[in-house]
Amino acid sequence: MFILYVLCAVVLLAALALFVRHAAGGRQSPLLTLPSDYGLAAEEVFFRAEDGVRLEGWFIPCFGADKTIVLCHGFDMNKGDILKRTHYLAAKYNLFYFDFRGSGNSSGRSAIGLDESRDLRAAVAYLKEKYPAQCREIALYGLCMGAAVASYYTATCGGVKCLLLESAYYSFKNVAKRWAWSHVRVPYFPLVSSFLFVQEKKRGKKVESFALKETAGKITCPVLIVQGERDRLAPVKKARKIYDALRGPKELWVVPDCGHTSCAKAGGAAYQNKIQSFFEQNF
């Protein structure tokens, strides 16, 4: 019986190690898409988060524009992945793409959204200091994890003209539970729950405070929620909860026959038109 307990403990520890390795920066997705692929000239920039992590980004200027959209990519992605979905916005706005910690060309390790709020604060501060004339107004565009980070910034820092959220998750714990099981077959209890408990103790803050479950009710600027109809990681019913909690002008667009972070591909021209229209009306 003792040997059985030991074997079970070994299996559980191995599963937890696998989850941590995948969820907290075990690998960085390669940067395969560049501004030059779309004929865009970009300035490569480097800045640091408040805890010293070195971050890299692209500033793509639009001549005469004094508005900048900051674009926040999702988990296991990088700035190139969100560039290919949004490059057309460079016709009217300055665009700022950057890699969160542990992603693309940035240093550090991913914190699955828990420390990435530091990265976004540093990015906006850097923009306002280096490009004040081009950043008189700021809008945020967040995809998946980036949507949670952008929402947290909007709710806690303010100064955001409008906010676009794509494939956003309502609860941090729920999305961690679904992701862990679907990607690495790791059960929520006791492994993922223990990992999140440690993260809470480390930060002195509940992990749900970084999720839209807590932040949506504090957001008053115009918001567009774009959600895939078949998104299993962030279901539409949760997107409706986000929508109901928002306090300002808001819209929920559900893209038919579309899974997680696939709205751009599934929506095609309609997706591009919807995104452009939202910023034209609110930014």
N, C-alpha and C positions, 0 to 999 in steps of 0.2 A: 504493500500500500504506500509506503514511504517513497519507493521508487516511482510509483505512478504520480504522486504529488510533484516530485522533482521534475518528471518529464512534462507534466502539465505546465509547471512554472517556466520551464525552458521554452516551451512552445509559445506561451503567452509573451514572454520577454522578446522572443524572436519576432513575433507579430508586431509588437509595439515598436521595435527597432525599425522594422520595415515601414511602418506608418510614418514614424518620425523622419526617416530618410527620404521618403517621397514628399511628405507634407512640408518639411522644414528645410528645403534647399539641398536635397541630395544631388541634384543635377540642374544645370541651367540650359534652357532651350536655346538653340542657336539663332543668331540674328540673320535671317535670310532675306528680309525685305528692307530696302533702303529708299530714302527720298528720291534719289537719282533715278530709280525705276519708274517714277512718275514725272520726271522732268522738273523736280523741285530742288531748289538750292537750300541747303540747311546749314546752320551754324552748329558745330559740335560743341557742347557745353559740358562742364564738369562742376559739381558742387558737392557739399557734404551735408548730411543730416545732422541733427543736434547731437547724436551719439557718435559722430565721427565717420560713419559709413560713407564711402565715396560713391557718388551716383553720376550717371552719364545720361545725356539727353540730346535732342535736336530742337533748335528753335528755327521754325520755318516762317520767315517774314512775308507779310502781304503789304505791298507798297501803299502807304497812306492810311493803313488800318490802325486804330487805337484800341482794338479789342482782341483779346487772346483767349483761345480755347486750350485748356490743359487737359490732355487725354491720358487716362489711367488704365493700363492694361490689366488683364485677368491673371489668375494663378497659373503657373507653368506656361506663361506667355512672356512676351517682351514688347518693346515699343514698335517693332516692325509688324507684329501681328495686328496691332490696332491701327497702324498707319494704313495698311491695305484696305481697311474698312472705311477710312475717313479722309483720305488724301484730298478728295475733291473740295473739302471745306477750305483749303488754302486759297481758293479763288476770292474769298471775301474776308477771311480772318487770319490773324497770326495764329500759328499752331505750335504747341509745345508738347513734345513726346519725351518721356524719360523712362528708364528702366527702374523698377522698384528694386530694392536690395535683393541680392541673390538671383537676379534675372538679367538676361541680356549681357550688357557690358558693365553693369554695376557690381560692386563688391558686396561683401556681407552674405548673410543667409536669409532666406525667406522666413517670415514669421506668419505666413498664411493670412496676412491682413492685420495682425495685432500690432506690429511695429511700423508697417508701411504708412501709417498716418504721419509719422515723423518725416518720411520721405516727401510726401505731398506738401507738408508745411514748408519744408526746405525748398522745394521746387517753386512754390508761389512766392516765397520771400526772395529767392534768387531772381526770379523774373521781374519783380517790382523794383529791385535794386538796379539790375543791369539794363532793363528795357522799360523804363517808366512811361515813356511816351506811347509805347505800343501796348501797354497793359493798363490803361486807364479803367478798363472793365475786364473782369475775368469770368469765364464760364467753365464748367467742368463737365467732362464726358467720362463716365466710368463703366467698365465692362466687368461683370462678375465680381471678383475680389476688388477690382478697381472701383466698382459701384459702391461697395461698402465703405471704402476709404474716402471716396469723394463725398459721400453722404455724411460721414463722420466729420470731415473738414467743414462742410457747409453748416452743419448743426453746431459745431463748437467754435469755429473761427469767424464765420460770416463773410460778408463781402463778395458773395458769389451772385452774379446776375441771373443765371439760370443753370439748371442741372439736368443732364440726360443720363438715365440709368438703364443699362442693358443687362439682361440675365442676372438681375440683382437678387440676392438671397435675403430672406426676412430674418432668420435666426442663424446665428453663428454655429450653435451646437447642432442644430438639425442638419445643416449643410455638411458639417464635419462628419456627422454620423453617416449620411448618405454617401459622401465621397469615399470615406474609409472603407465602407463595405463594397461599393461598386468597383473601386480601383485596386484595392489590395486585400479584400476579404478580411478586414480587421473589425471585430465587433466593437460597438460603442462602449459597452460595459464589460470588463472594467478598464479596458486599454485606452480608448480615446478619451473617455471621461477623466481618467487619471492624468493623461497628458494635458488636457485643458485645465484641470485643477492646478497643476504645477504652473501653467502659464499665468493663471489668475494670481497665484501667490507671488510669482516673480514680478508682476506688474502692480499688484495691489489694486486690481480692478477686475470686475467681471467681464468675461469675454463677450457677453451679449451687449455690453455697452458700445462695442465697435460695430454692431449690426444694425440694420434698419429697423428691427424690432424696437430699439431704443431711440434711434436718431430721427426717424421719419417725422415724428410728431413735433420736432423742433425746427423743421425746414419750412420756410414761408415763401421762398422764391419759386418761379415757375419750374415745373418738373415734367419731363416726358419719361414714362416707363415703357421700355420695349422688352417684350417677353415672348419666348417661344411657346407655342401651344403645347408641344410635347416635351417641354423641359422637365426632366425628372429630378434634377438636382435642385432647381429653384422653380417649383410648380406655379402655375398661373394663380391658383387659389391663394398662394402666399403673396404674389404680386398684388392681388386685390387688397390684401391686408395693408401692404405698404401704401397703396393708393388711398385707402380710407384714412390712414393716419396722417398723410400730408396735409399741411394747413394752408398752402397757397394754391395758385392756379395749377392744375394738374391734368394729365391725360395718360391713359393706359392704352397702348397699342399691342395687341396680341397677334403675332405673326403665325399664320396657319402652317401646320405640318412641319414644325421647326423645333429642333432640340436645343440643348444648352449652348450658348455662345455661337449659334448658327444663324442668327437673324439676318445678317448681312447677305449671306449666301442664298438663303431661302427667299428673302424679300426682294432681292434684285433691285430694279429701278425704283420700285415702290419704297424700299428701305431708304435709298439715297434721297428720294424726294421728301420723305417724312422727316429725315434728319435735317435736311437743309431748311425745310419749312419751319421747323421748331426754332431753329436759331434765328432765322429771319424775323420771326414774329416776336421773339423774346430777348434778343441780344442786339 
